[in-house]
Amino acid sequence: MEPVLPELVSYLEGLPEPHILFDRQYRIAAANAAYRRLFSPQASVVGRTCYEVSHHFSVPCDQAGESCPLVRARASDQPERVLHLHHTPQGEEYVNIELVPLRNAAGELAWFIEKMEPLRIAQSEPVAHGLIGRAPAFQQMLELVARVGPSEASVLLLGESGTGKELLARAVHEASARADAPLVVVDCASLPETLFESELFGHERGAFTGANAAKLGLAEAAHGGTLFLDEVGDIPPAIQVKLLRLLESGTYRRVGSTELRSTNVRVISATHRDLQAMVAQGLFRQDLYYRLSTFPIRLPALRERRSDIDLLAQALLQRVAPRRRLSLHAKALQCLHEYPFPGNVRELRNVLEPVSYTHLARGAAAACASGPSGSGRSACRSAPGRAAGSSGPSPRRRRPRRRRSRCIRTAGPCGCRCRWGRPARTGCSRRSAPASPPWGRPSCRAGRAARRARRRR
């Protein structure tokens, strides 16, 4: 190993982020305190390979199925950025890696400086909140999020319904410099065209019937933060022009006002529609599409990341039943792996939520069914068993007792008086009676006896 300049080692030691310096054979020549504290607090890392310390691999990353930044930097002769799963004392964590190549006196690539930034927006283990996954398609999506997050570019999230577009929009927001500012969600599909402009830009008092006071718009409420346009393909054509002006210049007008206002927002939009086809059909403005899709990110469907079903199922069970430690039977997991899940992660949650109520868990004999009638999806049926983490069989439901009503007989020619508004000679004084009878006559025993007596006379 060639000697390292002490000035370079001193420079790395003063950086707050984890940094290492290694050669072409992946051997670490220097590591600052932040790297040692995060990846190897007990032993020295100098002389060891980077893939051994960070990944616990015996071979380089590219030979273990991951993208190696050193190989990419040697091929491109420029800095490279990748996303890796690194081992830390707290477990596996996603780390955003930026590698810079350095040349020696002969002009050859001899050293590489690697900077690591933990990515807190996603986890590789089941947790109660956030993005979860380990599949290659999921990691490619996260790499794009880590790349565009710190910028101010508009992001367009594309994917099928139920893939978690709003959750990913929140991850992009948290990875940006606007993380401390609000994230305002605009549900474009639920707003009617007559109220869309008022909700997005606000209105003045008296702008229309019922506008008794001035109202703050969602674009103004997101000032300094992020404006998330969910289902942007459902925006009415008349509003698309005004939204384009907001994106281009950051200005807008409230409904009923001539004053030009400005706001500073970053726009993230999402849709499950094919916007390019809508542009070709004239249903969506082409200029607005190009303004929204500065950095498109496609979310993979659940069938494209089947290896994450086990992680997602365990995490969803923690979310729907946080007080119980439930785990799915092996046959139930096999059943989930065989199903295509057209509804993606949302459908997986809808399958697991009723399962958590019926205690389908480890120890229950699970079997696959072809699918319930009318649902079009497979299901797992179980015989009665004990759920993991439960102390005994599920308690029986108690039948609610019927409340008997009593009639108090009062003096009178026909025997009872009714508080239902009937005349004094008929009726009853039931304690649990409603304010008005379900039909025209009282249904108490005394009232029926009085009517029979009248008919006999």
Order of alpha helices (4+ residues) and beta strands (2+ residues): alpha-beta-beta-alpha-alpha-alpha-beta-beta-beta-beta-beta-alpha-beta-alpha-beta-alpha-beta-beta-alpha-beta-alpha-beta-beta-beta-alpha-alpha-beta-alpha-alpha-alpha-beta-beta-alpha
